[in-house]
Amino acid sequence: MNTTQLKNIINILNKANISQPSSIGWMLLSRAYGMQGDRAYSTYAAAGYSAAIGEYKTALRQLNAAKEYAKGNSALLLKIADFYDFLEIL
């Protein structure tokens, strides 16, 4: 799979997760980001998967890891902060 195909897949999965979030969507997104070598987004998406299946403690650990990997990426850090807020509500 080439870089362009992978970017297209990630784009499609992100859109799908916005319109119809699902555990499988998060898992596939995590794998796609991992294949791209993007550890920060891969771990963030893995946290989405964990939360979607009710594994909130695992999701929190994964968010903490994603935060470390995302240093300097203000857009992802904002998403992570929003996710922390979501988990606090639960």
C-alpha positions as CSV (number, residue, x, y, z in Angstrom):
1,M,0.0,0.0,0.0
2,N,1.5,3.4,-0.9
3,T,1.4,6.6,1.1
4,T,-1.4,8.2,-1.0
5,Q,-3.6,5.1,-0.5
6,L,-3.0,5.1,3.2
7,K,-3.8,8.8,3.5
8,N,-7.0,8.3,1.7
9,I,-7.9,5.4,4.0
10,I,-7.2,7.5,7.0
11,N,-9.4,10.3,5.6
12,I,-12.3,7.9,5.0
13,L,-12.0,6.3,8.4
14,N,-11.9,9.8,10.1
15,K,-15.0,10.8,8.2
16,A,-16.8,7.6,9.1
17,N,-15.9,8.0,12.8
18,I,-17.4,11.5,12.7
19,S,-20.7,10.4,11.1
20,Q,-21.0,7.0,12.8
21,P,-18.5,6.4,15.5
22,S,-17.8,2.7,16.1
23,S,-15.3,0.6,17.9
24,I,-14.2,-1.1,14.7
25,G,-13.7,2.4,13.1
26,W,-11.4,3.4,15.9
27,M,-9.4,0.2,15.7
28,L,-9.0,0.4,11.9
29,L,-7.9,4.1,12.3
30,S,-5.4,3.2,14.9
31,R,-3.9,0.5,12.6
32,A,-3.8,2.8,9.6
33,Y,-2.0,5.5,11.6
34,G,0.4,2.9,12.9
35,M,1.1,1.7,9.3
36,Q,1.9,5.4,8.5
37,G,4.3,5.5,11.4
38,D,2.3,8.1,13.3
39,R,2.5,6.8,16.9
40,A,0.7,9.8,18.5
41,Y,-2.4,9.5,16.3
42,S,-2.3,5.7,16.4
43,T,-2.3,5.7,20.2
44,Y,-5.1,8.4,20.3
45,A,-7.2,6.2,18.0
46,A,-6.5,3.2,20.2
47,A,-7.8,5.1,23.1
48,G,-11.0,5.8,21.1
49,Y,-11.3,2.1,20.5
50,S,-10.9,1.3,24.2
51,A,-13.4,3.9,25.2
52,A,-15.9,2.6,22.6
53,I,-15.7,-0.9,24.1
54,G,-16.0,0.4,27.7
55,E,-12.4,0.0,28.7
56,Y,-12.1,3.5,30.2
57,K,-9.0,2.8,32.3
58,T,-7.1,1.5,29.3
59,A,-8.3,4.5,27.3
60,L,-6.9,6.8,29.9
61,R,-3.5,5.1,29.8
62,Q,-3.5,5.3,26.1
63,L,-4.4,9.0,26.1
64,N,-1.5,9.6,28.5
65,A,0.8,7.8,26.1
66,A,-0.6,9.7,23.1
67,K,-0.1,13.0,25.0
68,E,3.6,12.2,25.3
69,Y,4.0,11.2,21.7
70,A,2.1,14.4,20.6
71,K,4.4,17.0,22.0
72,G,4.4,19.9,19.6
73,N,1.2,18.8,17.8
74,S,-1.2,21.4,19.2
75,A,-4.2,20.0,17.1
76,L,-3.8,16.5,18.6
77,L,-3.1,17.8,22.1
78,L,-6.5,19.7,21.9
79,K,-8.2,16.5,20.8
80,I,-6.6,14.7,23.7
81,A,-7.7,17.3,26.2
82,D,-11.3,17.1,24.9
83,F,-11.1,13.3,25.2
84,Y,-9.9,13.6,28.8
85,D,-13.0,15.8,29.5
86,F,-15.2,13.2,27.9
87,L,-13.8,10.4,30.1
88,E,-14.2,12.6,33.3
89,I,-18.0,12.8,32.5
90,L,-18.3,9.0,32.5
